[in-house]
Amino acid sequence: MSFFSSPKKKPSAIDVIIWVLALLILLFGLYFVIFGSWLILLGGSWYYTPCGVLLCISGFYLFRLNPIGAWSYLLAWALTIPWTIYEVGFHFWGWLPRLFGPTLLAVAVAACVPHLLRNQKEHHNA
């Protein structure tokens, strides 16, 4: 069958949704790594490159339907909060562009966790 799924079962709709989410996260991760590295060279914030690496790890593992992908994304999201406080303090309008999009993705990723854990358990028992 494919790299992504077990040869024993056909991918479910939720598998496909997770793969789309994984692709989106991986693309954001690559963007963060590339342009975050450029920003470091210009003397800017060091946040984006390590966050991008975590997002790439997340995307890779989500493609494999492994819960490590969800945990690594949620870690990146959680680490974004202290960075946001460091950058803009407690000003709502400064938080909005830094946390709104990542929080929407975090909700989607968190919603996938039960399926990922069930999938991991099935593969472990197979």
ChimeraX attribute file (.defattr): number of C-alpha atoms within 10 A of each C-alpha:
attribute: neighborCount
match mode: 1-to-1
recipient: residues
	/A:1	10
	/A:2	8
	/A:3	8
	/A:4	15
	/A:5	16
	/A:6	13
	/A:7	10
	/A:8	8
	/A:9	8
	/A:10	11
	/A:11	14
	/A:12	10
	/A:13	9
	/A:14	12
	/A:15	21
	/A:16	14
	/A:17	13
	/A:18	23
	/A:19	20
	/A:20	15
	/A:21	19
	/A:22	27
	/A:23	18
	/A:24	15
	/A:25	26
	/A:26	24
	/A:27	16
	/A:28	18
	/A:29	24
	/A:30	17
	/A:31	17
	/A:32	23
	/A:33	22
	/A:34	14
	/A:35	14
	/A:36	22
	/A:37	20
	/A:38	14
	/A:39	17
	/A:40	14
	/A:41	11
	/A:42	9
	/A:43	9
	/A:44	12
	/A:45	14
	/A:46	13
	/A:47	18
	/A:48	22
	/A:49	22
	/A:50	16
	/A:51	24
	/A:52	25
	/A:53	19
	/A:54	25
	/A:55	31
	/A:56	27
	/A:57	20
	/A:58	29
	/A:59	30
	/A:60	19
	/A:61	22
	/A:62	30
	/A:63	21
	/A:64	21
	/A:65	25
	/A:66	20
	/A:67	22
	/A:68	19
	/A:69	26
	/A:70	28
	/A:71	19
	/A:72	21
	/A:73	28
	/A:74	22
	/A:75	16
	/A:76	20
	/A:77	19
	/A:78	15
	/A:79	13
	/A:80	19
	/A:81	14
	/A:82	11
	/A:83	14
	/A:84	19
	/A:85	13
	/A:86	10
	/A:87	14
	/A:88	13
	/A:89	12
	/A:90	11
	/A:91	11
	/A:92	9
	/A:93	9
	/A:94	14
	/A:95	16
	/A:96	12
	/A:97	11
	/A:98	16
	/A:99	17
	/A:100	11
	/A:101	10
	/A:102	18
	/A:103	16
	/A:104	11
	/A:105	18
	/A:106	21
	/A:107	11
	/A:108	15
	/A:109	23
	/A:110	16
	/A:111	12
	/A:112	20
	/A:113	18
	/A:114	11
	/A:115	17
	/A:116	24
	/A:117	16
	/A:118	13
	/A:119	18
	/A:120	16
	/A:121	11
	/A:122	10
	/A:123	10
	/A:124	8
	/A:125	7
	/A:126	7
